[in-house]
Amino acid sequence: MPNNFQFETRLEYETAGVAFNVSLKTPSGGGEAAFSLTVDDLATGQRVPLNHQACPAVHDFTRGYSRWLGTKGVRATRGEQEISGTARANLSAAQLLQAAHDAVDMIDQKFPNYKGPVIGGSGYSDIVYEKKDSVAWLMINRPETFNAKRGITMTEMADALLDAAGDASIRAVVISGAGPNGFCTGNDQSYDPETEREEYRGTATTSYSQVLMQMPQPVIAAVDGYAIGSGNILAYESDFTIATTRSRFGQTGPRVGSPAAGHGVASLAARVGQKRAREIWMLCRQYTAQEAYDMGLINKVVEPDQLWAEVDRWIADIKNVSPVILQMQKISYHQHDNFILPDQSPVQEHIPDYFASEECKERRLAFIERRPIDPAKNVPYVSIPIT
């Protein structure tokens, strides 16, 4: 460990109304480099407590950020007003500098996106939503979790999509994820679906998925990075999916104890066929953007620097055709996807208490702790008569 490593910076985001103070330093007498992050309210100059009541956006970010720092060699914990920790003792000066730059870059992937103050403001905390030139743009703004969704995220997505659906001036909707690493990586498994049910699933009366499929406007998923779990569902339930070459697609539910309770599982077969749909869902493999294109999972693959120009081309084509005819076509496709729609999904009918099971807890924790799963905790097959 270098004896004289010193890194300090302050990042101010005037639109969001917050500033981040980041430092990574070795003590004067030598030893492990100490990490510190605090947040200031630019309006008052006061330190921002890292709790939900003070600011949901800062609270959520620091929760995921403190875990993410571990991937950069910094063991960190979140206190009431500070994230603090130490870097691994075997890191060189170059590695410490890279860790410091990565720590700053992650903050910079999120907070410039906000369109208004995150403290005391009336805007969303987990998404960025705006309407411009007859297009509604929705960005999942949780890059510190590769844009994994928590309950608040899903509630905000449903609210924003309902707003777009009810706006006759909107011709297309574009959904994306903040940062270059992830479009959306499913539900945030750091939230316990049993004890933190609302935090995990949200409180929307109508799910964002239902709004997405039933809204009159075509929806484009602009995928840059990982589209995993319900992030993959979000991509394939969108009307069109445009992805960059660095994107990857796949499901994780059976591996991490997160059952897809809805009928979005089977609807994948209408896109890629029964064999590939079962492979994707039942084996939890991941696929490159080219592989996804070849099987019909996505519409287009482009280089990362071409993504938004390609999205603009698709928007231009959408604006050139009849909006009401597109609406009728969406209804037709949705009816085909749901030609059989029982009142309950298989999960709801046969394993309604799955979230309270030992298997669910074990698989979620094994995923978070990056360790092998204990198969002894698997829930046995349900005994269902074969008729």
N, C-alpha and C positions, 0 to 999 in steps of 0.2 A: 504494500500500500504506500503510495507517495506521501511524503511528509508535508508538502507545501501546496496541496491542491486547493484552489479557492475558486468557486463559481457562485455568483450572485446576480440576480436580475429581477426586474419588476415589469410585469406585463399589464398594461392598462387597456381596458376595452370600454371606451366611452359610451357606445350605444347600449351595451349590456349593463353599464354602470358599476363594474367591478374591476379590481386590480388584483393580480396574483404576485406574491413575493416568493421567489424560489431560490434556495441556496443548497449547495453541496460542498462541504468543506472538511478538510482534515484538521484535527486539533493541533494547536501550536506545538504540543509535546509529542505529536505522533499518534497513531492509532487509526481506527476505522473512520472513514469519512461520514459525516453526519448530514442527513437530508432534512430539510424543513420546507413546508409550504403553508402560507397563510393567505387569507383573502380579505381585502378591504372594500368597504362601500365607498365609491367615489363621491357620492352625494354628501355623505356625512364625515368621511375620513375615519370612520370607526371600523374596527375589526369585525368581520362577519362570523358569527358562530356557525359551526358546521352541522347544523341540525335542520330538519325539514321545516320547522316553524319559521326560522329566520329566512331561508331561501331554498325552495325545493330544488332548483337547478343546481345550486352549489352543493347542497347536501347529497344529491344523487351523484354528481360528478365525483366528489371526494370519496364516496363509498367505493365506486368502481375504480377510481384512480389509485387508491391505496393498495388495492389488490393487483392492479396492472403493474405497479412499480416493481413488484416481485419478479416479473419477467425481464426486468432490466437490471437485476442484481441488487435491488434496494429493498431491504426488509422494512416495511413501514406500517405504522398503526395510525388510526385517526383519533385524535382527542377532541375536546370540546371546541377548540379554536385553531388547531394546528394538526397537520399531518407531519409526523416525525419518524425518523428511522435511521438506519445505518447501511452503508454499502458493503458488499462482500469484501473481506479482507484481501482477497487475491486479485482484485481489479487493478489494472495498470492505470497510469494517468490518462492514456488515450481512451481506455474503456470508461473511466469516470467521466471524461468530457463527453463521450458519446451518450452515456446515460443521462447526463444533465441536459444535453440538447434534445434527446428524446422526450424527457420529462416536460420541457418547454413546448416542444412541438405538439404533444398531445393536448395541452391546454389550448394551443393555437388552432387546433382542428375543430374546436367546439365553440368557443366564446365569440369569435368574430361573426358567427352565423346569426346571432340574435338580432332581431329588428327593434327591440325596445328593452327597457330595464328589466333585469331578472329579479331584483329585490323590490317588492311592493308593486310590481307591474301587473297588468291584467293579461299578459300574453301567456303562451304555453311555455312549459319548462323543458319538456322532452322532445318536442318537435319544433321545426320552423315552418311556418305556413304563410304563403302570400299568393295573391292573385294579380296577374299582370298580363296584358295583351291577350285576354280571353283564355288564359291557361292558369290552372291552380297548381302550385308547386308545394309539395309536402316533403320535408327532409326529416328523417329520424336523426336526432342530434345527440347521440350517445356514443361517440367514437371510442371512449375509454372502455366500452364493453363490446366493441365491434358492432355497435348499434343493436345489441340485444334489447328486447322490449320488456319493460316492467308494466305493471297495471296502469300507472299514470300515462305511460306512452300510448297504450292501446285506447284508453279513454279519450286522450287528446286526438289521436288519429281518427277515431269514430266521429268526434265533434267536427273536426276540420273537413272530413270527407262529406259529412251531412251538409255542411255549409256549401261546399262546392256543388254537391248534387242539386241543391235548391236554387242555384244561381244560373238563370237562363243564359247569361252572357258567357259562361265557361264552356269552351269547346273540347278541352282535353285536360287531363290530370296527370301530373308526373310525380312519381314517388322515388325518392333516392335516400341514401344514407350519408352521413357526414364522414369526411376523411377518406383516405385511399384504401382502407383495409377491409371495410365491411359494408355491404348494403344493409343486411340485417341477419343476425345470427340466432334468431329464435327468441324464446322467452329467457329472461335473465334468471339463471339457476341459483344465483345467490339469494333469491327470495324463496322462502319455503312456501310451497303451494298449499300446505295444510294450515300452518299457523299465521301466514301472511297472505291470506286468500285474496283480499282486495288489492293488496300491493302487487300480487302476482298476476291476477286476471283482470283487474280494473273494475269499473262500475258502470260502464256504458250499457244502456238499455238495449241498444242494437249494436252488435259487434262491428268493428271496422271492416271485417271480412265480408259481412253481409251487405254493408253499404257499398263497398268496392264493386261487388258483383252486380248489384241492382241499380247503381246510379246510372243516369242516362249517358254520361260522357265516357268515351274510351279512356282507359287508364294505361299509362306507360310506366313500366318498372325500369328505371335506369340503374343498372347493377354495376357497381365497381367494387370488387372484392368478394367477400364471402356472402352467399345467400344460402343459409343453413337452417334446418328445422322449419319453424313457421316463417322464417325469412324466405325460404325456398317456396313455401306455399304462397306467400305474398307475391312472389315473382311470377309463379305460374297461374295464379288466379287473376293477375292483371291481364288486360286484353293483349298487350304487347310487352315483350321483354327484350331490351337491348343491353348487352353486356360487354365489358372490356375483356381483353385477353387475360388479365390477371384475376378474373372472377372464378369462383368455384361454387358448385351447387351440391346439395345433398340433404338428407334427413338424419335426425339423431334420436328421435323420440324413443324407439325401443331400446336404445343403448343407455340413455340417461334417465329413464323412468318418467318420461313426459308423454303420456298417451295423447294422440290426436283424437279428441272426443267427437269431432264433427265429421261431416261427410266429405271434407276436402281431401281425405285420403284417396277415396275411390275416384274422385273427379280427375285425378292425375292421369288415369287410364285413357280418358278422352283426349289427352294431349299427346301421350307417348306410347299408348298401347298397354295392354294388360301385363305383358311380360316385363317390359322395362319399368312400369309403375311399381310392380311388386318387388323388382330388384332394388329400386331406389328406396322404397319405404321399408322393406323387410331386412335389408342387409346393411343399411346405413353407410353406404359407400359415398365418396365424393367424386365429382366429375368436373373436368376443366370446362371452360366456356365452349371450346370447340366440340367436345364430347356432348355437351348439352345441346348445342346447335344441331349436331348430327342426329340426335334422337328426337328432335322436334320440341325440346323443352323451352328453347328461346328462339327469338326471331332473327337476331343479328349479333355478330361479334365484331368489335372494332378495337383499335388501340386506345389506351386510356386518354390520350390527348384529343381523340376524335369523338368522344362520347356525346358531348353536348351539341356539337354540330350535327351528329346523326339524329339525336332526339329532336332537334329543330326541324330536320327534314321530315320526320314522321308527323310532327305537329302540323306542318304546312299541308301535308297530304290529308290529314284529318279535317282541317279547316276547309278543304276544297270539296268536301262531300256533304251530303244532307245529314244534319244532326239528328232529325227524327227517324230517318231510316236506320242510322247506326244504333239508335236507341232500341228500335224494334229487333234489330239483329242481335243485340246483346241479350234481350229477353229470350229470344229463341235459343241461343247457346246456353243460357242459364237453365232453361226448361229441360234441355237435353241432358245437361249435367245432373239434373235432379229428377230424372224420370221415375226413380223410386226413392222416396224420402220418408222413411219411418219416423214416428214421433220421437223415438230415442235412437241414439247411435249405439253401436255394439258396446262401447265403453260404458255409456250411461245405463244400459240394460243389464250387463253382466258383471262389471267390476266398478260399481258406483263409488266405492270407498277406496279406490286405488291410491289416492293421494295420502291416505293415512297408513298405507301398508309399509312394512319394513323394506320391501324391494324399492319402492319409490324413494324412501329416505336414503337407502344405501347407494342407489345409482346416482342420485343427485350429488351426494357428498363425494362419491368416488370421482365424479367428473370435476368438481371444484378442487379436490385435493390432488388430482392427477395421479390416481393410484388404481390398481386393478380392482375389479368388482368382486364381491363375495357372492358366488352363485348360490350359496346355501340360503340366501334371503330372497331368492326368486319366488314370486307368487306362482302356485301350481296352475296348470290348465284348469279352466272352468269346465265342469261336467255338463255338457249340453247334448241332449238326445239327438241322434242322427236319424232323420225320418226320410 
